[in-house]
Amino acid sequence: MAEVQRCDAVVIGAGFAGMYALHRLRDDLGMRVRVFERGSGVGGTWYWNRYPGARCDVESMFYSYSFSEELEQEWEWTERFPAQPEILAYAEHVADRFDLLEDITFETSIVSADFDEKSREWTVRADSGELVAAPFLITAVGCLSSSRIPPFPGLDSFRGQIFHTGQWPHEGVDFSGKKVAVIGTGSSGIQAIPKIAEQAGHLTVFQRTPAFSLPARNRPLTAAEVAEFKASYPEHRAEARVAPSGVPGIPPVGSAFSVSDERREELLTERWIRGGTSFLSLFNDTSVDIEANNLSAEYVRERIRDIIDDPDTAQKLLPYDYPIGAKRICLDTDYFATYNRDNVDLVSVRETPIEEITPRGLRVGDTEYEFDVIVFATGYDAMTGPLNAIDIRGTEGVLLRDKWAAGPRTYLGIATAGFPNLFMLTAPGSPSVLVNMIISIEQHVDWVADLLVYLREHGYTRVEALLDAEDSWVETVNEAASHTLFPRGNSWYLGANIPGKPRVFMPFVGGAGRYRKICDGVASADYRGFTMSAAADVQPDAAEVPVRN
Ligand code: N01
């Protein structure tokens, strides 16, 4: 039996959430923290997603930590939307600058975590066999970190190379002269396809559902605009923290029906030319009214028809299956134009799915396609996948994944009843993936840090979400989504991309600003909805008496 190491908090994951949690808890609260990370470096999503074209769709100046003025002043972003290598370099810089590496154990996955009611400690077990006990467990496992290759028959038989965009080899992939397949046309596929097409001998894209994609219009940032931005960083950050999307935007002009057809076309064109996701927030009813939504959707379809030379290919690429924005909007650079290249073909697998992977390629109906390389851009078991992959056992030995068998249940998207002293950063029930992730992460970590200080000041050693508070929050999250068009897309937000996964809309759609207010309100009401107690409150073998709710 391995010896149990002890510390004050265990953090799982060294992406942006885990790194900031380590810094706050260790450097501001003086806690002894151990972080475990399955990769060999920091950066999370940006460590794994090294596929060609990988780029963030939140602008650089906002997709960065705000906790350190020195950091935000010294780091130089070079492009409007940061590319993966630059974001990874930034994460590595943060790790060095704040001496994070010494407390992170790399290439180590946590396989189980058990809460012991007597000692009020979590004991985590790593795949290395190491055991660590700590009063607090913080998961920073990411929302999109369980990559998924559909279980096609014959997968193992393929004689060429297979890659998933979310597990890209560090040394890169040379597609020169090769026959390449890309399966999947979500954000990852849409970014990778133009880059792969530039290099490959021939590229065949297998598309099941055509996606809405907007031009990113990425460009280098000028020194003058960076300097101007940095001069008023505090104001920009303050705005970002309360903005619905975690990025300050231009306020909507009103309903899509409040302007004439000509004016609407003009406004949509302005946003299309501007690039980025602000196209979707032009009108205040795009995400809630299907008729209004269809006006923006049709504008995008028209642009696709304009761009694609071959009418049959254009027809296949037109997205009609869901309202624009109901699945995560994609941003691209030359995605649609790529289908005008001679070395690119599009195969729709909507009616006739991919039946099997063969030794030479893959088969759709009676047709076998031959490839040297197959790239799976087939997405993730989102949000719950990374948490459910760990055997997390709360009180009475209940497994988190069993508690969540019919869908995730949390209080505020951060805690769950029956799992004391567990904080799940950007978990289901929080805005997370619907807003600027760095804003979500900083808000969660700061909120948890404040709660830990509160516990310490009051001598409490145990904190747990109350079931009533959790039920009511789950209702709030469902209710918020039900007023939008989000449930009409078969998205990973809903778990709809995984056969058999419960169909539950997981993120909170109320926006970053509103959510922050709710969390702050809970904190200032002495953490309403949580029960807390001191160790001395518990008599041996007596039921614990909650001292607060
Ligand atoms: O994954 P996805 P992703 N046969 O799930 C298809 C973030 N991200 O990695 O739509 C054939 O969106 C599937 O088809 P369908 C961002 O939040 C951000 O692209 O289910 N096809 C779909 O086309 C994003 O939303 C950035 O019918 C199959 C694709 O695979 C999230 O990550 C960049 C199939 C999966 O799309 C996930 O994006 C990249 C099958 N059996 C990612 N199974 C930026 O910041 C699945 N598909 C810009």
Residues whose N, C-alpha, C, O or C-beta is under 5 A from the ligand:
A	BS01	N01	R55 C56 D57 L144 P150 I183 G184 T185 G186 S187 S188 G189 F206 R208 T209 R328 A377 T378 G379 Y380 W492 N497
